[in-house]
Amino acid sequence: MHPDHRSSVVVVGAGLAGLVAADALARRNRSVTVVVPGGRAGGVLGTVHHDGWLVERSADCFLAARPEGVALVERLGLEDELIGVEPVARRALVWHAGRTLPVPAGFRLMAPGRAWPVASSRILSIAGRARLLWERFVPRRSTADDESLESFAVRRLGREAFDRLVQPLAAGIWTADPARLSMAAACPDFLAMERRHGSLWSGERARLRQSAAPEASGARYGQFVTLASGMETLPRRLAEELRGCGVRFIDGTATAISRAADGRWRVSGDLPESVSADAVIVTTPAPVSSRLLATVDQGLADELAGIGYAGSCIVSLGFARDRVTHPLDAAGLVIPRIAGRRILAVSFSSSKFPGRAPRGCVLLRVFVGGALDPDAMRLPDDALVELALSEVEQILGTRGEPRLARVERWDRAMPQYHVGHVARVARIEAAAARHPGLALAGAAYDGVGIPQVIASGQKAAACCLTLPGSS
Ligand SMILES: Cc1cc2nc3c(=O)[nH]c(=O)nc-3n(C[C@H](O)[C@H](O)[C@H](O)COP(=O)(O)OP(=O)(O)OC[C@H]3O[C@@H](n4cnc5c(N)ncnc54)[C@H](O)[C@@H]3O)c2cc1C
């Protein structure tokens, strides 16, 4: 037991998962130490303020339909900062045949909620629309084993709807290879719709009858929120609160975790002091967690190493409004892979949320790379800016030099939930459970979205709260 007689926990990593776990434990009177390189809280979350521009380095919003994100914002007293997507931007556009066209109203990632918007959409050929609307008659799959997003969507909606609608929308969310992305891990609700209602059409109709959600298309933009001062405010405020209630932050990089004969966990590495505790929560990306835990349990380490990661780059470009021809009347634009362009998507940041650009200016975030274009990560910054500029000039009619150009590189930052991921996570959890006092949390396991990551931090903390002697 820790000298102050409270049970002690060391949290490795201070992304949102680590901070939330530390918070849940500190509030239950545990002695908590957080180890993080550079002492910096927030992980991938970060916001840059520069001359009236507000540029998100990674996540720019989160889903409010799940309770965890909004609940955390409220607990931290930040509810006055919560803002929703502007009504004009509650839809997504798709690049098709040289034009930006709206995703059919009511079409949610792969679920057609209404017939007429699909029947009249110019994104699909007549045959493609007919095939999509035939979805309600496609029999449900008889087996329950996992399936890729591509296989599921082609089977239910047809190849054309996949290529022109589902693939670009999914790439904009997961930056993944849809032929490998697990339906069970990434889209369990759509799988459940097929199982329960026989089709996505019937499932989505049933969902709409139950919810009062306003109509939107693409990625349910009406249900996304952000903080007026930027996403970084969330981890920063949480870290301030943790420091205020005695949580210790140690600036250092962990290289190994071990368990002593007396059952205490020890974290070693490039640290100013040795750290040991009754329990450890590992919230680092899975490849790092694999290396840290190799001497504790090689089987667990191998499973963690099996979770792949993809990278992407975000080029943020700011323009004077009169330098952009496109009305930017959407949350953003996704580009189908079959279009053969080099960018995945463009988020219209200043259309989505107020305060992202100085008056009279607009802010665009251009996404490049992802699992299907790993070479993009190797381009130098100036080449990435040039690439993004040339694409937005052709697609959105931008002209001249941008007032702001900023590149964010996210090398191997996004966990890839490949087919079989749910079973792998079950094996990881079972292996971790064999080591009392060990828990794992973070985006690698049960969802990459901010609410899911918060839930994973809370779940890991709950594991440590139930340790013997931890009442
Ligand atoms: C580009 C991008 C855009 C995104 N957009 C959205 C979005 O719009 N909406 C949304 O909901 N989600 C979005 N996400 C996902 C979401 O932001 C992440 O899933 C979430 O923030 C990850 O939190 P985490 O704590 O699991 O991991 P991380 O934030 O990666 O934190 C990991 C922590 O581990 C630490 N660490 C690493 N190695 C060591 C070591 N050896 N020793 C000690 N500490 C270590 C790191 O310093 C860091 O503190 C996006 C992600 C990315 C990358």
The ligand as a Gaussian input file, in Angstrom:
#p B3LYP/6-31G(d) Opt

LIG

0 1
 C       -6.404000      13.670000     -36.827000
 C       -7.466000      13.174000     -35.884000
 C       -8.750000      13.712000     -35.951000
 C       -9.747000      13.252000     -35.074000
 N      -10.998000      13.824000     -35.135000
 C      -11.937000      13.448000     -34.238000
 C      -13.192000      14.128000     -34.183000
 O      -13.439000      15.077000     -34.914000
 N      -14.095000      13.711000     -33.254000
 C      -13.834000      12.690000     -32.371000
 O      -14.700000      12.341000     -31.560000
 N      -12.637000      12.054000     -32.380000
 C      -11.688000      12.423000     -33.276000
 N      -10.466000      11.820000     -33.264000
 C      -10.223000      10.735000     -32.304000
 C       -9.945000      11.217000     -30.879000
 O       -9.412000      12.510000     -30.874000
 C       -8.929000      10.251000     -30.259000
 O       -9.389000       8.916000     -30.418000
 C       -8.704000      10.483000     -28.764000
 O       -8.427000      11.845000     -28.479000
 C       -7.555000       9.584000     -28.322000
 O       -7.331000       9.683000     -26.933000
 P       -6.394000       8.637000     -26.207000
 O       -6.265000       9.065000     -24.799000
 O       -6.861000       7.255000     -26.460000
 O       -4.989000       8.685000     -26.965000
 P       -3.929000       9.832000     -27.217000
 O       -4.572000      11.151000     -27.315000
 O       -3.117000       9.342000     -28.376000
 O       -3.027000       9.823000     -25.905000
 C       -2.011000       8.887000     -25.674000
 C       -1.122000       9.407000     -24.547000
 O       -0.067000       8.479000     -24.335000
 C        1.142000       9.226000     -24.171000
 N        2.282000       8.355000     -24.433000
 C        2.662000       7.794000     -25.613000
 N        3.792000       7.053000     -25.408000
 C        4.086000       7.127000     -24.085000
 C        5.099000       6.555000     -23.262000
 N        6.039000       5.751000     -23.772000
 N        5.100000       6.847000     -21.944000
 C        4.153000       7.636000     -21.397000
 N        3.157000       8.203000     -22.128000
 C        3.131000       7.948000     -23.452000
 C        0.974000      10.374000     -25.145000
 O        1.891000      11.422000     -24.859000
 C       -0.461000      10.747000     -24.859000
 O       -0.531000      11.581000     -23.722000
 C       -9.443000      12.255000     -34.122000
 C       -8.153000      11.734000     -34.043000
 C       -7.168000      12.181000     -34.895000
 C       -5.764000      11.627000     -34.776000

